Amino acid sequence: MGMGIGHRLRQLWRRFAVRGAEAAKAAPRGAGAARTSARGWVPLLASDWTSGPAAWADDPREQVRHYHQWVYAAVRAIADRVAATELRVFYRRGNDLQLLDDPAHPLLRLLEEVNPIQTRYGLWAETMAFLELTGNAYWYIAANGLGTPAEIWVIPSQHMRVVPDPQTFIRGYLCRHAGREVFFARREVIHLKYPNPCSPYYGRGPLQAAAAAVDNHEQLKRAECMAFRHGVLSDLALETDHYLPPGVIERLRTQVHQKFAGPENAGRPLVLEGGLRAKPISLSPREMAFVQSARLLRDEIFAIFGVPAAVTGLSEDVNRAVAEAMDVIFARYCIEPKLRLIEAQLNQDLLPRFDPGLVCRFAPVVPGDQAQQRADMEANLRLGVTTINEERRRQGRPPVAWGERPLLPANYAPIGISPPHPTRRTRRQVVEVCGESAAV
């Protein structure tokens, strides 16, 4: 029998790790040494296609610096929605799940009181921000004296590097910041990452895919900012029928700039003399399309992040029905897959350290049709499918004493069974019980 496919894959990745380590040792010291040593295995898997105007897409330190403008709006919408979603923990009982609702349980306390200076909401918001910006998020799990996880700390992704190992695939993680290096064992770190076909060690986030659009939008906003700085007369040309020496032209340009440049000089009247005339400069169709491309770039960035514009607060041609539909799309196709990815990672790396029978699930995030939910509840109660208390539990309400049995009409009975008839009594029995007059 030949080797199994799992054994072959492990051998393949070990070769990548060994060759990556050898490339790191042989890399020259200098400006590019950090990138080469951290990702020396990349040429073994795929060519470097991130060069060009968006070359920062492969540098986590530069990625986090683009957390502004529409990127900020998209990332904030995702982070807030995930942070506001409840993470529930269950005991696995065969095929059933039993909710763990003991607030004193160490796992629930850890997820609620993550560390001395951060709240649960802050932990998830920061985690999702790093995931969206860099494709990676790192949790340092600080254990107590018994080895049980006691605190969770988010380590900035731009400072973390994976340390490959030819035997275990990952030896650990190295944090480099401000000239210091700290090594973390593999067990001490939970690495959340998005899928990346170019790397088995690092994830690839939406910002990396939207790098070109983000670059173009930033350049466009920078051009607008410079236009405001140069003043409201930047689209005017001064012309005359007379010849002007170069020195005069430069003096006029300097005077106009000093008097009219900057937003504080907006609205000042322009007075011309010596035969000078002001002529507006009209934009060409290509230049007008360039200015109008800001909206297209915004939509492209939002589409790559999976965030509808209405979710970020933009209300262009949006009514209530459209807003609710956009919220359903956002929750179903953007938020829910991310929650499933996080659940799987925590069920693999965190929960078994407390109890192998524990699993976590996020609360549903896709808004339901309220009218349909109400109709389903009424039908279930009317037909005896559920009880009052079962429906109250779904709504988060306490049970009532009279709600444990289904409520059905008195004439409901299984098919084929006749209702019971009163027992027929003989005339003699009636006389013995009620007297002669009752038998007449």
TORTORTI-249496 format. One record per residue (C-alpha): residue number from 1; x, y, z. Coordinates in Angstrom, 3 decimals, padded with zeros to 6 digits, always signed. Layout:
// TORTORTI-249496
+-----+----------+----------+----------+
|  nr |        x |        y |        z |
+-----+----------+----------+----------+
| NUM |        X |        Y |        Z |
...
+-----+----------+----------+----------+
//
This chain:
// TORTORTI-249496
+-----+----------+----------+----------+
|  nr |        x |        y |        z |
+-----+----------+----------+----------+
|   1 | +000.000 | +000.000 | +000.000 |
|   2 | +001.246 | +003.522 | -000.830 |
|   3 | +001.360 | +006.438 | +001.507 |
|   4 | -001.945 | +008.113 | +002.327 |
|   5 | -002.772 | +011.547 | +000.989 |
|   6 | -002.552 | +013.070 | +004.470 |
|   7 | +000.998 | +011.783 | +004.891 |
|   8 | +001.963 | +013.114 | +001.458 |
|   9 | +000.585 | +016.574 | +002.252 |
|  10 | +002.466 | +016.714 | +005.555 |
|  11 | +005.700 | +015.831 | +003.784 |
|  12 | +005.037 | +018.517 | +001.170 |
|  13 | +004.485 | +021.268 | +003.727 |
|  14 | +007.548 | +020.168 | +005.674 |
|  15 | +009.629 | +020.671 | +002.548 |
|  16 | +008.172 | +024.169 | +002.139 |
|  17 | +008.982 | +024.995 | +005.761 |
|  18 | +012.545 | +023.693 | +005.482 |
|  19 | +013.225 | +025.574 | +002.261 |
|  20 | +011.625 | +028.702 | +003.714 |
|  21 | +013.888 | +028.509 | +006.768 |
|  22 | +016.935 | +028.002 | +004.539 |
|  23 | +015.923 | +031.015 | +002.436 |
|  24 | +015.559 | +033.082 | +005.592 |
|  25 | +019.054 | +032.156 | +006.785 |
|  26 | +020.569 | +032.915 | +003.391 |
|  27 | +018.731 | +036.232 | +002.973 |
|  28 | +020.998 | +039.294 | +003.065 |
|  29 | +020.625 | +041.792 | +005.862 |
|  30 | +019.167 | +045.105 | +004.814 |
|  31 | +015.973 | +046.885 | +003.942 |
|  32 | +014.300 | +043.797 | +002.470 |
|  33 | +015.547 | +041.284 | +005.017 |
|  34 | +012.441 | +041.385 | +007.223 |
|  35 | +010.062 | +040.626 | +004.380 |
|  36 | +012.271 | +037.882 | +002.961 |
|  37 | +012.774 | +036.134 | +006.293 |
|  38 | +009.128 | +036.323 | +007.245 |
|  39 | +007.796 | +035.022 | +003.963 |
|  40 | +010.697 | +033.239 | +002.351 |
|  41 | +008.382 | +030.410 | +001.267 |
|  42 | +006.105 | +032.606 | -000.856 |
|  43 | +008.013 | +032.036 | -004.144 |
|  44 | +007.517 | +028.312 | -003.607 |
|  45 | +003.745 | +028.703 | -003.768 |
|  46 | +002.976 | +031.616 | -006.080 |
|  47 | +004.605 | +034.517 | -007.832 |
|  48 | +004.502 | +037.977 | -006.291 |
|  49 | +001.670 | +039.750 | -008.088 |
|  50 | +001.179 | +042.593 | -005.602 |
|  51 | +003.817 | +044.877 | -007.084 |
|  52 | +002.729 | +048.176 | -008.603 |
|  53 | +000.737 | +051.080 | -007.247 |
|  54 | -000.849 | +048.898 | -004.533 |
|  55 | +002.357 | +047.182 | -003.393 |
|  56 | +001.438 | +047.994 | +000.228 |
|  57 | -001.207 | +045.254 | -000.009 |
|  58 | +001.469 | +042.744 | +001.049 |
|  59 | +002.711 | +044.788 | +004.035 |
|  60 | +000.593 | +044.564 | +007.230 |
|  61 | +002.198 | +047.727 | +008.622 |
|  62 | +000.932 | +049.695 | +005.635 |
|  63 | -002.437 | +047.965 | +005.595 |
|  64 | -003.433 | +049.253 | +009.028 |
|  65 | -002.513 | +052.799 | +007.952 |
|  66 | -005.315 | +052.720 | +005.380 |
|  67 | -007.965 | +052.493 | +008.097 |
|  68 | -009.772 | +055.679 | +007.050 |
|  69 | -012.357 | +057.043 | +004.612 |
|  70 | -014.545 | +054.325 | +003.047 |
|  71 | -012.337 | +051.534 | +004.383 |
|  72 | -013.073 | +052.759 | +007.902 |
|  73 | -016.816 | +052.859 | +007.169 |
|  74 | -016.861 | +049.298 | +005.831 |
|  75 | -014.649 | +047.824 | +008.555 |
|  76 | -016.553 | +049.622 | +011.302 |
|  77 | -019.897 | +048.290 | +010.025 |
|  78 | -018.591 | +044.704 | +010.073 |
|  79 | -016.828 | +045.035 | +013.438 |
|  80 | -019.848 | +046.569 | +015.155 |
|  81 | -022.220 | +043.894 | +013.872 |
|  82 | -019.965 | +041.025 | +014.965 |
|  83 | -019.240 | +042.615 | +018.352 |
|  84 | -022.966 | +043.038 | +019.001 |
|  85 | -023.692 | +039.344 | +018.288 |
|  86 | -023.941 | +037.077 | +021.317 |
|  87 | -021.612 | +034.072 | +021.465 |
|  88 | -023.331 | +031.130 | +023.154 |
|  89 | -021.677 | +028.045 | +024.621 |
|  90 | -023.318 | +024.602 | +024.680 |
|  91 | -022.683 | +021.154 | +026.094 |
|  92 | -022.805 | +018.463 | +023.442 |
|  93 | -025.150 | +015.654 | +024.517 |
|  94 | -025.125 | +013.194 | +021.630 |
|  95 | -026.899 | +014.982 | +018.792 |
|  96 | -028.397 | +017.589 | +021.121 |
|  97 | -026.903 | +020.812 | +022.456 |
|  98 | -027.603 | +022.043 | +025.969 |
|  99 | -027.048 | +025.733 | +026.654 |
| 100 | -024.366 | +026.566 | +029.220 |
| 101 | -025.931 | +029.369 | +031.264 |
| 102 | -023.842 | +029.272 | +034.455 |
| 103 | -022.245 | +032.756 | +034.674 |
| 104 | -019.621 | +031.384 | +037.083 |
| 105 | -018.235 | +028.951 | +034.512 |
| 106 | -014.610 | +029.914 | +033.753 |
| 107 | -015.172 | +029.910 | +029.974 |
| 108 | -018.173 | +032.242 | +030.158 |
| 109 | -016.282 | +034.521 | +032.524 |
| 110 | -013.321 | +034.575 | +030.134 |
| 111 | -015.514 | +035.488 | +027.149 |
| 112 | -017.282 | +038.217 | +029.140 |
| 113 | -014.316 | +039.626 | +031.116 |
| 114 | -011.584 | +039.152 | +028.529 |
| 115 | -008.817 | +041.088 | +030.287 |
| 116 | -008.474 | +043.820 | +032.932 |
| 117 | -008.621 | +046.760 | +030.493 |
| 118 | -010.882 | +045.583 | +027.684 |
| 119 | -014.528 | +044.593 | +027.370 |
| 120 | -016.041 | +041.783 | +025.334 |
| 121 | -017.302 | +044.298 | +022.768 |
| 122 | -013.869 | +045.862 | +022.442 |
| 123 | -012.213 | +042.467 | +021.980 |
| 124 | -014.454 | +041.513 | +019.059 |
| 125 | -014.382 | +044.959 | +017.448 |
| 126 | -010.577 | +045.015 | +017.487 |
| 127 | -010.355 | +041.426 | +016.287 |
| 128 | -012.605 | +042.090 | +013.292 |
| 129 | -010.739 | +045.293 | +012.438 |
| 130 | -007.453 | +043.397 | +012.130 |
| 131 | -009.131 | +040.588 | +010.187 |
| 132 | -010.600 | +042.992 | +007.641 |
| 133 | -007.442 | +045.084 | +007.312 |
| 134 | -004.772 | +042.371 | +007.275 |
| 135 | -006.630 | +039.079 | +006.939 |
| 136 | -005.177 | +037.936 | +010.282 |
| 137 | -006.019 | +038.366 | +013.951 |
| 138 | -003.937 | +037.005 | +016.831 |
| 139 | -005.207 | +036.264 | +020.349 |
| 140 | -002.663 | +035.765 | +023.107 |
| 141 | -004.211 | +033.356 | +025.630 |
| 142 | -002.738 | +034.060 | +029.066 |
| 143 | -003.156 | +031.048 | +031.362 |
| 144 | -003.349 | +030.957 | +035.138 |
| 145 | -001.278 | +028.757 | +037.443 |
| 146 | -003.416 | +025.724 | +036.584 |
| 147 | -002.895 | +026.162 | +032.865 |
| 148 | -006.484 | +027.288 | +032.256 |
| 149 | -006.981 | +030.294 | +029.950 |
| 150 | -007.634 | +033.341 | +032.119 |
| 151 | -007.202 | +036.356 | +029.788 |
| 152 | -007.424 | +037.156 | +026.068 |
| 153 | -005.290 | +039.877 | +024.486 |
| 154 | -005.347 | +041.002 | +020.862 |
| 155 | -001.833 | +041.359 | +019.439 |
| 156 | -001.552 | +043.805 | +016.513 |
| 157 | -001.277 | +041.787 | +013.322 |
| 158 | +001.397 | +044.032 | +011.830 |
| 159 | +003.842 | +042.946 | +014.552 |
| 160 | +003.286 | +039.181 | +014.327 |
| 161 | +005.128 | +036.635 | +012.211 |
| 162 | +004.591 | +032.898 | +011.909 |
| 163 | +007.614 | +030.701 | +012.712 |
| 164 | +007.426 | +027.604 | +010.464 |
| 165 | +008.517 | +024.190 | +011.645 |
| 166 | +009.376 | +021.171 | +009.450 |
| 167 | +007.768 | +018.732 | +011.896 |
| 168 | +004.769 | +020.502 | +013.443 |
| 169 | +004.141 | +022.936 | +010.547 |
| 170 | +004.061 | +025.915 | +012.952 |
| 171 | +006.583 | +026.227 | +015.772 |
| 172 | +005.150 | +029.418 | +017.206 |
| 173 | +004.765 | +033.137 | +016.637 |
| 174 | +007.253 | +035.980 | +016.830 |
| 175 | +006.182 | +039.503 | +017.822 |
| 176 | +008.556 | +042.287 | +016.721 |
| 177 | +007.930 | +045.842 | +017.867 |
| 178 | +010.093 | +048.808 | +018.831 |
| 179 | +013.296 | +046.798 | +018.525 |
| 180 | +012.096 | +044.005 | +020.802 |
| 181 | +011.192 | +040.405 | +019.959 |
| 182 | +008.866 | +038.144 | +021.944 |
| 183 | +008.349 | +034.498 | +021.035 |
| 184 | +004.979 | +032.833 | +021.706 |
| 185 | +004.490 | +029.098 | +021.699 |
| 186 | +001.872 | +027.776 | +019.319 |
| 187 | -000.484 | +026.900 | +022.188 |
| 188 | -000.355 | +030.462 | +023.518 |
| 189 | -001.815 | +032.042 | +020.370 |
| 190 | -005.103 | +031.568 | +018.538 |
| 191 | -004.611 | +032.630 | +014.933 |
| 192 | -007.804 | +033.732 | +013.181 |
| 193 | -007.302 | +034.174 | +009.447 |
| 194 | -009.208 | +034.417 | +006.206 |
| 195 | -008.533 | +031.888 | +003.434 |
| 196 | -005.510 | +032.673 | +001.291 |
| 197 | -004.616 | +030.483 | -001.711 |
| 198 | -001.147 | +032.063 | -001.806 |
| 199 | -000.131 | +031.163 | +001.743 |
| 200 | -000.827 | +028.378 | +004.248 |
| 201 | +000.436 | +030.584 | +007.096 |
| 202 | -001.196 | +033.994 | +006.582 |
| 203 | -004.714 | +035.062 | +005.684 |
| 204 | -005.756 | +037.512 | +003.002 |
| 205 | -008.297 | +040.175 | +003.876 |
| 206 | -010.695 | +042.308 | +001.830 |
| 207 | -008.430 | +045.364 | +002.030 |
| 208 | -005.703 | +043.520 | +000.168 |
| 209 | -008.155 | +042.691 | -002.609 |
| 210 | -009.369 | +046.312 | -002.728 |
| 211 | -005.892 | +047.849 | -002.627 |
| 212 | -005.996 | +049.301 | -006.153 |
| 213 | -009.414 | +050.893 | -005.633 |
| 214 | -008.323 | +052.287 | -002.258 |
| 215 | -005.191 | +053.780 | -003.837 |
| 216 | -007.189 | +055.436 | -006.604 |
| 217 | -009.723 | +056.853 | -004.171 |
| 218 | -007.028 | +058.240 | -001.883 |
| 219 | -005.323 | +059.931 | -004.829 |
| 220 | -008.634 | +061.429 | -005.894 |
| 221 | -009.321 | +062.797 | -002.410 |
| 222 | -005.785 | +064.157 | -002.247 |
| 223 | -006.358 | +065.992 | -005.532 |
| 224 | -009.567 | +067.510 | -004.162 |
| 225 | -007.755 | +068.593 | -001.000 |
| 226 | -005.025 | +070.292 | -003.025 |
| 227 | -007.651 | +072.084 | -005.116 |
| 228 | -009.144 | +073.586 | -001.945 |
| 229 | -005.733 | +074.576 | -000.685 |
| 230 | -004.939 | +076.389 | -003.915 |
| 231 | -008.122 | +078.392 | -003.643 |
| 232 | -011.392 | +078.861 | -005.467 |
| 233 | -009.648 | +080.451 | -008.475 |
| 234 | -007.778 | +077.335 | -009.479 |
| 235 | -010.227 | +076.813 | -012.367 |
| 236 | -009.726 | +080.321 | -013.777 |
| 237 | -007.277 | +081.495 | -016.431 |
| 238 | -006.066 | +085.091 | -016.726 |
| 239 | -005.560 | +086.238 | -020.318 |
| 240 | -004.626 | +089.507 | -022.053 |
| 241 | -003.987 | +090.793 | -025.570 |
| 242 | -000.614 | +092.207 | -024.564 |
| 243 | +002.698 | +090.439 | -024.202 |
| 244 | +003.706 | +089.766 | -020.587 |
| 245 | +007.316 | +089.013 | -019.678 |
| 246 | +007.937 | +085.798 | -017.686 |
| 247 | +008.771 | +087.838 | -014.594 |
| 248 | +005.384 | +089.585 | -014.702 |
| 249 | +003.556 | +086.297 | -015.159 |
| 250 | +005.315 | +084.783 | -012.170 |
| 251 | +004.554 | +087.899 | -010.069 |
| 252 | +000.847 | +087.710 | -010.997 |
| 253 | +000.744 | +084.015 | -010.121 |
| 254 | +002.314 | +084.699 | -006.730 |
| 255 | -000.055 | +087.577 | -005.948 |
| 256 | -003.144 | +085.588 | -006.887 |
| 257 | -001.982 | +082.656 | -004.802 |
| 258 | -001.290 | +084.832 | -001.751 |
| 259 | -004.655 | +086.593 | -001.906 |
| 260 | -006.979 | +083.794 | -002.946 |
| 261 | -005.377 | +080.483 | -001.955 |
| 262 | -006.852 | +078.567 | +000.985 |
| 263 | -010.392 | +078.187 | +002.296 |
| 264 | -010.123 | +081.336 | +004.442 |
| 265 | -009.968 | +083.437 | +001.251 |
| 266 | -013.056 | +081.928 | -000.341 |
| 267 | -015.480 | +084.554 | -001.625 |
| 268 | -012.974 | +087.388 | -001.971 |
| 269 | -013.666 | +089.449 | -005.085 |
| 270 | -011.195 | +089.325 | -007.935 |
| 271 | -010.237 | +092.770 | -009.300 |
| 272 | -008.251 | +092.869 | -012.543 |
| 273 | -006.525 | +095.761 | -014.310 |
| 274 | -004.226 | +096.390 | -017.241 |
| 275 | -006.455 | +094.572 | -019.716 |
| 276 | -006.476 | +091.259 | -017.863 |
| 277 | -009.561 | +089.059 | -018.258 |
| 278 | -010.646 | +086.038 | -016.214 |
| 279 | -011.809 | +083.037 | -018.214 |
| 280 | -013.263 | +079.883 | -016.593 |
| 281 | -011.539 | +076.621 | -017.475 |
| 282 | -014.101 | +074.010 | -018.447 |
| 283 | -013.455 | +070.364 | -017.709 |
| 284 | -013.189 | +067.876 | -020.528 |
| 285 | -015.526 | +064.843 | -020.537 |
| 286 | -012.629 | +062.675 | -019.453 |
| 287 | -011.852 | +064.962 | -016.514 |
| 288 | -015.519 | +065.053 | -015.512 |
| 289 | -015.646 | +061.254 | -015.596 |
| 290 | -012.547 | +061.208 | -013.378 |
| 291 | -014.264 | +063.404 | -010.806 |
| 292 | -017.436 | +061.315 | -010.920 |
| 293 | -015.454 | +058.107 | -010.491 |
| 294 | -015.290 | +058.706 | -006.719 |
| 295 | -018.720 | +057.113 | -006.321 |
| 296 | -017.726 | +054.123 | -008.453 |
| 297 | -014.601 | +053.621 | -006.355 |
| 298 | -016.678 | +053.800 | -003.183 |
| 299 | -019.079 | +051.171 | -004.504 |
| 300 | -016.170 | +048.956 | -005.540 |
| 301 | -014.615 | +049.141 | -002.072 |
| 302 | -017.933 | +048.372 | -000.395 |
| 303 | -018.575 | +045.446 | -002.763 |
| 304 | -015.200 | +043.852 | -001.982 |
| 305 | -015.856 | +044.176 | +001.759 |
| 306 | -019.399 | +042.857 | +001.258 |
| 307 | -021.038 | +045.900 | +002.871 |
| 308 | -024.092 | +047.559 | +001.254 |
| 309 | -023.889 | +051.333 | +001.183 |
| 310 | -027.128 | +051.649 | +003.178 |
| 311 | -025.537 | +049.776 | +006.109 |
| 312 | -022.850 | +052.458 | +006.458 |
| 313 | -025.474 | +055.222 | +006.750 |
| 314 | -025.732 | +056.341 | +003.113 |
| 315 | -029.379 | +056.943 | +002.226 |
| 316 | -029.312 | +057.464 | -001.525 |
| 317 | -032.645 | +056.255 | -002.960 |
| 318 | -033.248 | +054.055 | +000.084 |
| 319 | -036.630 | +053.487 | +001.688 |
| 320 | -037.513 | +051.234 | +004.593 |
| 321 | -038.100 | +048.129 | +002.480 |
| 322 | -034.802 | +048.539 | +000.637 |
| 323 | -032.937 | +049.214 | +003.890 |
| 324 | -034.328 | +046.035 | +005.464 |
| 325 | -033.423 | +044.011 | +002.371 |
| 326 | -029.874 | +045.413 | +002.436 |
| 327 | -029.562 | +044.506 | +006.105 |
| 328 | -030.614 | +040.923 | +005.370 |
| 329 | -028.064 | +040.689 | +002.535 |
| 330 | -025.333 | +042.131 | +004.774 |
| 331 | -026.084 | +039.702 | +007.601 |
| 332 | -026.479 | +036.599 | +005.433 |
| 333 | -023.663 | +036.976 | +002.925 |
| 334 | -021.088 | +039.031 | +004.840 |
| 335 | -021.469 | +038.557 | +008.613 |
| 336 | -022.700 | +034.979 | +008.901 |
| 337 | -019.785 | +033.337 | +007.002 |
| 338 | -017.313 | +035.230 | +009.194 |
| 339 | -019.082 | +034.006 | +012.331 |
| 340 | -018.922 | +030.404 | +011.111 |
| 341 | -015.176 | +030.774 | +010.516 |
| 342 | -014.611 | +032.151 | +014.028 |
| 343 | -016.770 | +029.443 | +015.625 |
| 344 | -014.742 | +026.681 | +013.986 |
| 345 | -011.439 | +028.181 | +015.142 |
| 346 | -012.582 | +028.629 | +018.743 |
| 347 | -014.090 | +025.125 | +018.859 |
| 348 | -010.732 | +023.778 | +017.739 |
| 349 | -008.270 | +025.861 | +019.771 |
| 350 | -010.005 | +027.364 | +022.828 |
| 351 | -013.010 | +025.397 | +024.077 |
| 352 | -011.278 | +021.973 | +024.351 |
| 353 | -008.959 | +023.529 | +026.951 |
| 354 | -011.988 | +023.771 | +029.259 |
| 355 | -014.058 | +020.720 | +028.276 |
| 356 | -013.926 | +018.567 | +025.112 |
| 357 | -017.731 | +018.471 | +025.110 |
| 358 | -018.161 | +022.239 | +024.754 |
| 359 | -019.059 | +023.948 | +021.483 |
| 360 | -019.843 | +027.586 | +020.718 |
| 361 | -022.403 | +029.096 | +018.380 |
| 362 | -023.148 | +032.720 | +017.593 |
| 363 | -026.725 | +033.871 | +017.936 |
| 364 | -028.624 | +034.173 | +014.622 |
| 365 | -027.798 | +037.409 | +012.834 |
| 366 | -030.066 | +037.199 | +009.789 |
| 367 | -033.236 | +039.192 | +010.518 |
| 368 | -036.369 | +037.153 | +009.957 |
| 369 | -039.676 | +038.119 | +008.393 |
| 370 | -041.707 | +039.219 | +011.422 |
| 371 | -045.062 | +038.675 | +009.718 |
| 372 | -044.066 | +035.143 | +008.685 |
| 373 | -042.696 | +034.377 | +012.151 |
| 374 | -045.963 | +035.513 | +013.734 |
| 375 | -048.010 | +033.369 | +011.335 |
| 376 | -045.809 | +030.329 | +012.034 |
| 377 | -046.171 | +030.798 | +015.785 |
| 378 | -049.968 | +031.053 | +015.570 |
| 379 | -050.167 | +027.945 | +013.368 |
| 380 | -047.919 | +025.962 | +015.724 |
| 381 | -050.032 | +026.880 | +018.740 |
| 382 | -053.338 | +026.275 | +016.955 |
| 383 | -052.302 | +022.823 | +015.724 |
| 384 | -050.575 | +021.765 | +018.943 |
| 385 | -047.099 | +021.583 | +017.412 |
| 386 | -045.623 | +023.680 | +020.232 |
| 387 | -046.712 | +024.844 | +023.667 |
| 388 | -047.037 | +028.348 | +025.059 |
| 389 | -043.830 | +027.958 | +027.053 |
| 390 | -041.847 | +026.750 | +024.017 |
| 391 | -042.836 | +029.874 | +022.100 |
| 392 | -042.070 | +032.058 | +025.110 |
| 393 | -038.572 | +030.549 | +025.391 |
| 394 | -037.889 | +031.409 | +021.761 |
| 395 | -038.773 | +035.018 | +022.557 |
| 396 | -036.572 | +035.057 | +025.656 |
| 397 | -039.524 | +035.231 | +028.069 |
| 398 | -039.932 | +033.198 | +031.282 |
| 399 | -042.313 | +030.203 | +031.269 |
| 400 | -045.781 | +030.266 | +032.843 |
| 401 | -047.381 | +027.567 | +034.985 |
| 402 | -050.232 | +026.930 | +032.545 |
| 403 | -048.109 | +026.803 | +029.391 |
| 404 | -046.620 | +023.291 | +029.428 |
| 405 | -049.431 | +021.542 | +027.527 |
| 406 | -050.697 | +022.241 | +023.989 |
| 407 | -054.020 | +024.076 | +023.736 |
| 408 | -056.378 | +022.343 | +021.283 |
| 409 | -060.136 | +022.590 | +020.566 |
| 410 | -062.283 | +020.027 | +022.385 |
| 411 | -063.512 | +018.428 | +019.140 |
| 412 | -059.970 | +017.521 | +017.953 |
| 413 | -059.196 | +013.779 | +018.000 |
| 414 | -056.973 | +011.371 | +016.035 |
| 415 | -058.503 | +010.002 | +012.819 |
| 416 | -060.249 | +006.625 | +013.240 |
| 417 | -061.030 | +007.004 | +016.950 |
| 418 | -064.603 | +007.805 | +017.959 |
| 419 | -065.293 | +009.948 | +021.013 |
| 420 | -066.275 | +007.923 | +024.107 |
| 421 | -070.068 | +007.378 | +024.646 |
| 422 | -071.734 | +007.349 | +028.064 |
| 423 | -072.290 | +003.833 | +029.468 |
| 424 | -075.850 | +002.533 | +028.914 |
| 425 | -077.600 | +001.589 | +032.144 |
| 426 | -080.555 | -000.797 | +032.512 |
| 427 | -083.952 | +000.336 | +033.899 |
| 428 | -083.360 | -001.652 | +037.056 |
| 429 | -080.037 | +000.125 | +037.750 |
| 430 | -081.694 | +003.517 | +037.311 |
| 431 | -084.537 | +002.599 | +039.682 |
| 432 | -082.104 | +001.379 | +042.305 |
| 433 | -080.087 | +004.610 | +042.163 |
| 434 | -082.658 | +007.348 | +041.496 |
| 435 | -086.052 | +005.853 | +042.333 |
| 436 | -089.112 | +004.830 | +040.320 |
| 437 | -089.899 | +008.353 | +039.077 |
| 438 | -086.490 | +008.740 | +037.328 |
| 439 | -087.014 | +005.558 | +035.268 |
| 440 | -090.307 | +006.759 | +033.757 |
+-----+----------+----------+----------+
//
